[in-house]
């Protein structure tokens, strides 16, 4: 110690007399404490507390008042159920956290929140997991065993996923979720089906459907993924006209009589040519008869020169309109028969590509099917559930060609070898004009990731012809964020006429139909049988439907069918899983009617649905369609639809297991050294989600996460500074009124009010990234670089009971409370943790902390309201006066030599104006100088400035002639190592 200077010793001696920041709020988060204490406190306990408060106030109301109270004060966000299969990924975190931010913000706006998490449990992926544990024979014999194993797998996954979801600090009750395999949910779904059936919307038809040849089931449009780089073999194919039709054209157009005339079509699915039943054209188009290689080919006139790229097709000998070719006939030599096939008009035929003539196979395409039905064509589809040809339905002459010699099985329609053999047949029958590889967008099964086919099967359909008009009308009252989602959802609905709702699986809700044992195409389904089936399932459980189909049929059929019940079996088809999850709006309806006892459900049932943008073709659509179809009302289940993008790595590549670039939420929370990911904690994960523009795809990776870590550290240090200076010394804690504060404190609160207004508007616009950018800017520029910096001297060196210190503490408390409002929805754990270390003396004085009677968590408090009048005028006055002097001081200070700290200087303002807009003490604090004086005279040697009133002034900055105070370090002491007057008074008091 003897080696230390007297000056340093003196500083050390007075350190204990300073009121330095003191708080137990940790400088870094403890993850175990977060999971064990802070998440339950800030999430589950808060949710239960606010919901209990809602029920208490609800029950105190009259019946007439309750409906309005629920409509105005209850915020409902309906959870689109994640699929109960596999581990959670960053996309799941993105989804749940966005929902939670919205719910938490609405809680600050005086709303109560109802958010029930859900899980989607039925469907093929889970069933396949169950099937892996059974041999093939048992799979066929024991659907109940498959269902039992599938249910257990779903239950295990729900437990696992829930444990991960709980780490995200979601404000909900995880103990009471809904699942699509709950008995009540399944019964409600069957009743929705029943309502649609009684309205005549459920039909069984033999028609083309999307079919997964690997998963061996029909697929909904929402189960398709489009591969933009799919490669097909396309072919230009020639179909000869019948002799009668050709002869008529020869006469009408003076053609050579001995040259064959053929229609030229283009197809990217040569495997469907065996099912050709017509050729479609457009009667409005002009067609050319072109002579090429001793044949006449008929093609649409504007397309003829592009068919062989730049090479001309041939010489045009005549033209005619499509209507002249209607009702001509042609032959299909590929199948070896002489059956004339018609040429028909089709509105779907365009002249943008192809030949203007469309090969039509009603069993393998939607447009083709509609043409077929309208014209009485055969709906022919000789393809089985595995995607192999059904040889018994095809001419015997094709059997050898369409059989794989290695396996002796019929060929798969999409196999390359099949295409090769078909092209060979086309060449042998003089039908092939040209073939080439064709890259285009093609639908894939989202589960197997393999290309689908379109084949006709007997399936159950929901008729949407009239339903979609109700659905589109309902959407007029719905808000979309972003707005482009409206057109996307509307276009999907407009394009749908039917919805294939049947699936050939065991793990799902059954379609309540009976089939004749000796003729499976004969079906028994009436309003009476459906109602009876639902009652039996309600009593025995849904698994009983899948028990041995030959037993106990009597109990499944109404009394009027008892004499013939032995002739029927129960159907094995299950309902499309999109119908499953789409029925989840009944969860909300039951909440209003059964739990709250309202006479009718609220409209809309949910304030918000929020999911990924892919759900425009999925859950958003199925929820809307099932509701309007079953109720017959123009009423969407949601008031607002919010959509988010997908998660990308830092190279802009979509995260995928197959690529290996997935980042698990745990790797973000706890860090991952192998991936160079810093540990962000739970709030850091939430910050990462909120800082992105979630309406587009979200990028995550080491670089982005390091920026988040830096921002989180800054936020924690800011809270730590505030809490450390809100310590209560000798009972000194008092929230002063606004008019008792200094100008700089008032200015700081005006900037806080400005931030509160800005961030509130950003929350309303769901622009969470702007909430964070505005807050970080304020934190760095208005707090750290300004207010915190200029208040440290008074906070540390003034007496605990000094009025100035209480002014600053009052301001700091309001800053903390404002940041509680702003950051609480995004970083609830840090806000809750900070509040746990806030001396209760402060918030007990704050009437606004009472909120809805919830003071145990700051996150249950209402949005901070300062209600400062004339704040804009104060901001303008302060910036044009106080900050104008500060700006001039910074210029002058940097011109001084040998001076490193502002506390080493004094400042004098030469000002002759009549009104001085600040006091000397205020400016001394703001400039952080040892002394500030105002002289009412002119001075030409200094830094010039102009105050708000237009008066000119000059600021002179000099090195202080006084000595450094060993306690506050300001150069305002009369002697070396002697306390300044202020510090001496504090110590001696």
Rosetta blueprint (number, residue, H / E / L):
1 X L
2 X L
3 X L
4 X L
5 X L
6 X H
7 X H
8 X H
9 X H
10 X H
11 X H
12 X H
13 X H
14 X H
15 X H
16 X H
17 X H
18 X L
19 X L
20 X L
21 X L
22 X L
23 X L
24 X L
25 X L
26 X L
27 X L
28 X L
29 X L
30 X L
31 X H
32 X H
33 X H
34 X H
35 X H
36 X H
37 X H
38 X H
39 X H
40 X H
41 X H
42 X H
43 X H
44 X H
45 X H
46 X H
47 X H
48 X H
49 X H
50 X H
51 X H
52 X H
53 X H
54 X H
55 X H
56 X H
57 X H
58 X H
59 X H
60 X L
61 X L
62 X L
63 X H
64 X H
65 X H
66 X H
67 X H
68 X H
69 X H
70 X H
71 X H
72 X H
73 X H
74 X E
75 X E
76 X E
77 X E
78 X E
79 X L
80 X L
81 X L
82 X E
83 X E
84 X L
85 X L
86 X L
87 X L
88 X L
89 X L
90 X H
91 X H
92 X H
93 X H
94 X H
95 X H
96 X H
97 X H
98 X H
99 X H
100 X H
101 X H
102 X H
103 X H
104 X H
105 X H
106 X H
107 X H
108 X H
109 X L
110 X L
111 X L
112 X E
113 X E
114 X E
115 X L
116 X L
117 X L
118 X E
119 X E
120 X E
121 X L
122 X L
123 X L
124 X H
125 X H
126 X H
127 X H
128 X H
129 X H
130 X H
131 X H
132 X L
133 X L
134 X L
135 X L
136 X H
137 X H
138 X H
139 X H
140 X H
141 X H
142 X L
143 X H
144 X H
145 X H
146 X H
147 X H
148 X H
149 X H
150 X H
151 X H
152 X H
153 X H
154 X H
155 X H
156 X H
157 X H
158 X H
159 X H
160 X H
161 X H
162 X H
163 X H
164 X H
165 X H
166 X H
167 X L
168 X L
169 X L
170 X L
171 X L
172 X L
173 X L
174 X H
175 X H
176 X H
177 X L
178 X E
179 X E
180 X L
181 X L
182 X L
183 X H
184 X H
185 X H
186 X H
187 X H
188 X H
189 X H
190 X H
191 X H
192 X H
193 X H
194 X H
195 X H
196 X H
197 X H
198 X H
199 X L
200 X L
201 X L
202 X E
203 X E
204 X E
205 X E
206 X E
207 X E
208 X E
209 X E
210 X E
211 X E
212 X E
213 X L
214 X L
215 X L
216 X L
217 X E
218 X E
219 X E
220 X L
221 X H
222 X H
223 X H
224 X E
225 X E
226 X E
227 X E
228 X E
229 X E
230 X E
231 X E
232 X E
233 X E
234 X E
235 X E
236 X E
237 X E
238 X E
239 X E
240 X E
241 X E
242 X L
243 X H
244 X H
245 X H
246 X H
247 X H
248 X H
249 X H
250 X H
251 X H
252 X H
253 X H
254 X L
255 X L
256 X L
257 X L
258 X L
259 X L
260 X L
261 X E
262 X E
263 X E
264 X E
265 X E
266 X E
267 X E
268 X L
269 X L
270 X H
271 X H
272 X H
273 X H
274 X H
275 X H
276 X L
277 X L
278 X E
279 X E
280 X E
281 X E
282 X L
283 X L
284 X L
285 X L
286 X E
287 X E
288 X E
289 X E
290 X E
291 X E
292 X E
293 X L
294 X L
295 X E
296 X E
297 X E
298 X E
299 X E
300 X E
301 X H
302 X H
303 X H
304 X H
305 X H
306 X H
307 X L
308 X E
309 X L
310 X L
311 X E
312 X L
313 X L
314 X L
315 X E
316 X E
317 X E
318 X E
319 X E
320 X E
321 X E
322 X H
323 X H
324 X H
325 X H
326 X L
327 X L
328 X L
329 X E
330 X E
331 X L
332 X L
333 X H
334 X H
335 X H
336 X L
337 X L
338 X L
339 X L
340 X L
341 X E
342 X E
343 X E
344 X E
345 X E
346 X L
347 X L
348 X L
349 X L
350 X L
351 X L
352 X L
353 X L
354 X L
355 X L
356 X L
357 X L
358 X E
359 X E
360 X E
361 X L
362 X L
363 X L
364 X L
365 X L
366 X H
367 X H
368 X H
369 X H
370 X H
371 X H
372 X H
373 X H
374 X H
375 X H
376 X L
377 X L
378 X L
379 X L
380 X L
381 X L
382 X L
383 X E
384 X L
385 X L
386 X L
387 X L
388 X E
389 X E
390 X L
391 X H
392 X H
393 X H
394 X L
395 X L
396 X H
397 X H
398 X H
399 X L
400 X L
401 X L
402 X L
403 X E
404 X L
405 X L
406 X L
407 X L
408 X L
409 X L
410 X E
411 X L
412 X E
413 X L
414 X L
415 X L
416 X H
417 X H
418 X H
419 X H
420 X H
421 X H
422 X H
423 X H
424 X H
425 X H
426 X H
427 X H
428 X H
429 X L
430 X L
431 X L
432 X E
433 X E
434 X E
435 X E
436 X E
437 X E
438 X E
439 X E
440 X E
441 X E
442 X E
443 X E
444 X E
445 X E
446 X L
447 X L
448 X L
449 X L
450 X L
451 X E
452 X L
453 X E
454 X E
455 X E
456 X E
457 X E
458 X E
459 X E
460 X E
461 X E
462 X E
463 X E
464 X L
465 X L
466 X L
467 X H
468 X H
469 X H
470 X H
471 X H
472 X H
473 X H
474 X H
475 X H
476 X H
477 X H
478 X L
479 X E
480 X E
481 X E
482 X L
483 X L
484 X H
485 X H
486 X H
487 X H
488 X H
489 X H
490 X H
491 X H
492 X H
493 X H
494 X H
495 X L
496 X L
497 X L
498 X E
499 X E
500 X E
501 X L
502 X E
503 X E
504 X L
505 X L
506 X L
507 X L
508 X L
509 X L
510 X E
511 X L
512 X L
513 X L
514 X E
515 X E
516 X E
517 X L
518 X L
519 X L
520 X L
521 X L
522 X L
523 X E
524 X E
525 X L
526 X L
527 X H
528 X H
529 X H
530 X H
531 X H
532 X H
533 X H
534 X H
535 X H
536 X H
537 X H
538 X H
539 X H
540 X H
541 X L
542 X H
543 X H
544 X H
545 X H
546 X H
547 X L
548 X L
549 X L
550 X L
551 X L
552 X L
553 X H
554 X H
555 X H
556 X H
557 X L
558 X L
559 X H
560 X H
561 X H
562 X H
563 X H
564 X H
565 X H
566 X H
567 X H
568 X E
569 X E
570 X E
571 X L
572 X L
573 X L
574 X E
575 X E
576 X L
577 X H
578 X H
579 X H
580 X H
581 X H
582 X H
583 X L
584 X L
585 X H
586 X H
587 X H
588 X H
589 X H
590 X H
591 X H
592 X H
593 X H
594 X H
595 X H
596 X L
597 X L
598 X L
599 X L
600 X L
601 X L
602 X L
603 X L
604 X L
605 X L
606 X E
607 X E
608 X E
609 X E
610 X E
611 X E
612 X E
613 X H
614 X H
615 X H
616 X H
617 X L
618 X L
619 X H
620 X H
621 X H
622 X H
623 X H
624 X H
625 X H
626 X H
627 X H
628 X H
629 X H
630 X H
631 X H
632 X L
633 X L
634 X L
635 X L
636 X L
637 X L
638 X E
639 X E
640 X E
641 X E
642 X E
643 X E
644 X E
645 X L
646 X L
647 X E
648 X E
649 X L
650 X L
651 X L
652 X L
653 X L
654 X E
655 X L
656 X L
657 X L
658 X L
659 X L
660 X L
661 X L
662 X L
663 X L
664 X L
665 X H
666 X H
667 X H
668 X H
669 X H
670 X H
671 X L
672 X E
673 X H
674 X H
675 X H
676 X L
677 X E
678 X L
679 X L
680 X L
681 X H
682 X H
683 X H
684 X H
685 X H
686 X H
687 X H
688 X H
689 X H
690 X H
691 X L
692 X L
693 X L
694 X L
695 X L
696 X L
697 X L
698 X E
699 X E
700 X L
701 X L
702 X H
703 X H
704 X H
705 X H
706 X H
707 X H
708 X H
709 X H
710 X H
711 X H
712 X H
713 X H
714 X H
715 X H
716 X H
717 X H
718 X H
719 X H
720 X H
721 X H
722 X H
723 X H
724 X H
725 X L
726 X L
727 X L
728 X L
729 X E
730 X L
731 X L
732 X E
733 X L
734 X L
735 X L
736 X L
737 X L
738 X H
739 X H
740 X H
741 X L
742 X L
743 X H
744 X H
745 X H
746 X H
747 X H
748 X H
749 X H
750 X H
751 X H
752 X H
753 X H
754 X H
755 X H
756 X H
757 X H
758 X H
759 X H
760 X H
761 X H
762 X H
763 X H
764 X H
765 X L
766 X L
767 X L
768 X H
769 X H
770 X H
771 X H
772 X H
773 X H
774 X H
775 X H
776 X H
777 X H
778 X H
779 X H
780 X H
781 X H
782 X H
783 X H
784 X H
785 X H
786 X H
787 X H
788 X H
789 X H
790 X H
791 X H
792 X H
793 X H
794 X H
795 X H
796 X H
797 X H
798 X L
799 X L
800 X L
801 X L
802 X L
803 X H
804 X H
805 X H
806 X H
807 X H
808 X H
809 X H
810 X H
811 X H
812 X H
813 X H
814 X H
815 X H
816 X H
817 X H
818 X H
819 X H
820 X H
821 X H
822 X H
823 X H
824 X H
825 X L
826 X L
827 X L
828 X H
829 X H
830 X H
831 X H
832 X H
833 X H
834 X H
835 X H
836 X H
837 X L
838 X L
839 X L
840 X H
841 X H
842 X H
843 X H
844 X H
845 X H
846 X L
847 X H
848 X H
849 X H
850 X H
851 X L
852 X L
853 X L
854 X L
855 X L
856 X L
857 X L
858 X H
859 X H
860 X H
861 X L
862 X L
863 X L
864 X L
865 X L
866 X L
867 X L
868 X L
869 X L
870 X L
871 X H
872 X H
873 X H
874 X H
875 X H
876 X H
877 X H
878 X H
879 X H
880 X H
881 X L
882 X H
883 X H
884 X H
885 X H
886 X H
887 X H
888 X H
889 X H
890 X H
891 X H
892 X H
893 X H
894 X L
895 X L
896 X L
897 X L
898 X L
899 X L
900 X L
901 X L
902 X H
903 X H
904 X H
905 X E
906 X E
907 X E
908 X E
909 X E
910 X E
911 X E
912 X L
913 X L
914 X L
915 X L
916 X L
917 X L
918 X L
919 X L
920 X H
921 X H
922 X H
923 X H
924 X H
925 X H
926 X H
927 X H
928 X L
929 X L
930 X L
931 X E
932 X E
933 X E
934 X E
935 X E
936 X L
937 X L
938 X L
939 X L
940 X L
941 X L
942 X L
943 X E
944 X E
945 X E
946 X E
947 X L
948 X L
949 X L
950 X L
951 X L
952 X E
953 X E
954 X E
955 X E
956 X E
957 X E
958 X E
959 X E
960 X L
961 X L
962 X L
963 X E
964 X E
965 X L
966 X L
967 X L
968 X L
969 X L
970 X L
971 X E
972 X E
973 X E
974 X L
975 X L
976 X L
977 X L
978 X L
979 X L
980 X L
981 X H
982 X H
983 X H
984 X H
985 X H
986 X H
987 X H
988 X H
989 X L
